[in-house]
Every structure is written in C-alpha cells, then in structure tokens.
Amino acid sequence: MFRYTAMRFGLFVACFAVIWGLVALRILPAGLGSSNLLWVALLALVISAPLSFVLLRGARDAARPRRSPRALSAAGRTSPRTRARRTTRTTPRAPRSTS
C-alpha cells in the first residue's frame, strides 16, 4: 500500500512541476494575485487523478488486500475456484418421469 501511495504522490509532484514550468513560461495562465500556487496545485491534482487511475492500475491491484475464501463466503461472495467447483456436476441427475 505504501508503494502505491508513494507512486501516486510522485505522479502528483511530477504534474505539479510540469504545470509550474508551463505557468512560468506563460503557456498556461497564472492565477489571480497571489493564488498562483493554489492554481498550480489544483490543476496538478485534477490532471494527476485520471493519470494515476490509468497508469497505476497494476500497483493499485497489487495493493488491494486479498481476502480468504472463508471471508468471501461470509460476505456472500465466492472465489472463482469455488464457483467453478459448484457449476461442475460430479454425479448425474436422474431423468424426470413424464407421467
């Protein structure tokens, strides 16, 4: 979990640095008065959020806590292995009578 958080923070810092550079070069507009730092921080947050959703998917999946089959069944969910076992019949059913 720490790794994902550090990567997310690093992506925010990188976006902040890029946007700060673009504002310094006057490619992006600066904020009003002394709100320049706030403007850059908010813009970096808005840009880094969807980027982290796409770029850090593997790290997010690795940080997700694994749940045991017992915890899954207690929550009303089953693991894919358990579902596969339940759908496979081991004994044939008797044919229904038509009368």
C-alpha positions in Angstrom: 0.0 0.0 0.0 2.9 2.3 0.8 4.3 1.8 -2.7 1.1 2.8 -4.4 0.8 5.9 -2.2 4.4 6.9 -3.0 3.8 6.4 -6.7 0.6 8.4 -6.6 2.4 11.2 -4.7 5.3 11.1 -7.2 2.9 11.4 -10.1 1.3 14.5 -8.4 4.7 16.1 -7.9 5.6 15.4 -11.5 2.4 17.0 -12.7 2.9 19.9 -10.3 6.5 20.5 -11.7 5.3 20.3 -15.3 2.4 22.7 -14.7 4.6 25.1 -12.7 7.0 25.2 -15.7 4.2 25.9 -18.1 3.0 28.7 -16.0 6.5 30.1 -15.6 6.9 30.0 -19.4 3.5 31.8 -19.7 2.0 28.9 -21.7 -0.7 28.4 -19.1 -2.3 31.4 -17.4 -1.2 32.3 -13.8 -3.7 32.6 -11.0 -5.1 35.9 -9.9 -2.9 37.8 -7.5 -1.1 35.6 -5.0 -3.2 32.5 -5.9 -0.7 31.1 -8.4 0.5 28.3 -6.1 -3.1 27.2 -5.4 -4.0 27.3 -9.1 -1.0 25.1 -9.9 -1.7 22.7 -7.1 -5.4 22.3 -8.1 -4.6 21.8 -11.7 -1.9 19.3 -10.9 -4.5 17.4 -8.7 -7.1 17.4 -11.5 -4.6 16.1 -14.0 -2.8 13.5 -11.8 -6.0 11.8 -10.7 -7.1 10.3 -14.0 -3.4 9.7 -14.9 -3.0 7.6 -11.7 -6.2 5.7 -12.4 -4.8 4.6 -15.8 -1.0 4.4 -15.2 -1.0 2.9 -11.7 -3.6 0.2 -12.3 -1.1 -2.6 -11.7 0.2 -1.1 -8.5 -3.3 -0.5 -7.2 -4.3 -4.1 -7.9 -1.2 -5.3 -6.1 -2.0 -3.1 -3.1 -5.6 -4.4 -2.8 -5.9 -6.7 0.2 -6.5 -10.4 -0.6 -9.5 -12.0 1.1 -9.6 -15.6 2.1 -12.3 -17.9 0.7 -13.8 -18.1 4.2 -14.1 -14.2 4.3 -15.6 -14.2 0.8 -18.2 -16.8 1.6 -19.1 -14.9 4.8 -19.7 -11.8 2.7 -21.9 -13.8 0.4 -19.3 -13.9 -2.4 -17.3 -16.9 -3.6 -13.9 -17.2 -5.3 -13.7 -18.1 -9.0 -12.3 -21.6 -8.0 -15.3 -22.2 -5.7 -17.8 -21.1 -8.4 -16.1 -23.5 -10.9 -16.5 -26.4 -8.5 -20.1 -25.6 -7.8 -21.0 -25.5 -11.5 -19.3 -28.8 -12.3 -21.6 -31.8 -11.6 -19.9 -34.8 -10.3 -22.9 -37.1 -10.2 -25.5 -37.3 -13.0 -29.1 -36.4 -12.2 -31.8 -39.0 -12.5 -34.1 -38.4 -15.5 -37.5 -36.9 -14.7 -40.6 -39.0 -15.2 -43.1 -37.7 -17.8 -46.2 -39.1 -16.1 
